[in-house]
Amino acid sequence: MQLRGVECIDCHMPMATKSAIKQAKYKADVKTHVFKINLDPNAKMFTDDGKYAKGYLTVEYACLVCHGEKDRNWALKTAKNVHSFGKK
């Protein structure tokens, strides 16, 4: 599926893995191979100490890397329907 130039991997494989350099608040330097996006408002992508990922992406990494002017609440609401955009 492609929506306005966006491909599945843009959201489901974002630049969320850091090998050396953090690019921005929610952008690292390597694409992750974690596909699942957790839409639970209480979900945290990393353990409290920040050392380990929990096996899913949160909307901050899946959505806000491109939509940085928006907030987490917007991302949670929008992500629930994103696969229906452009469909009749």
Phi, psi and omega in degrees: 000142175225131182233113179049046178081003179261132178253162182310316185292342178297323179263320186271352175219057183288169177284079184242000180256132183253119174263328182209318190232128173280129183273320181200182184306315181241028180223127177253201186249002180221139176293136176280158174251023174267123186259329185289133176249119182270119182264011175292125181300340181262001183293142174236132184288332184239158174297162183302328179277356177077005185277332187227141173278155184263006176094012176208163175265152170253166184298337178300317182275329181278328187244312190284349176297325177262331183251053184298340179280348179266179179237177183300319180298318176299315182297317179299316181292314184290321183297331181298333183243007188298327181286349178263353180300134176081359177262149180274000000 
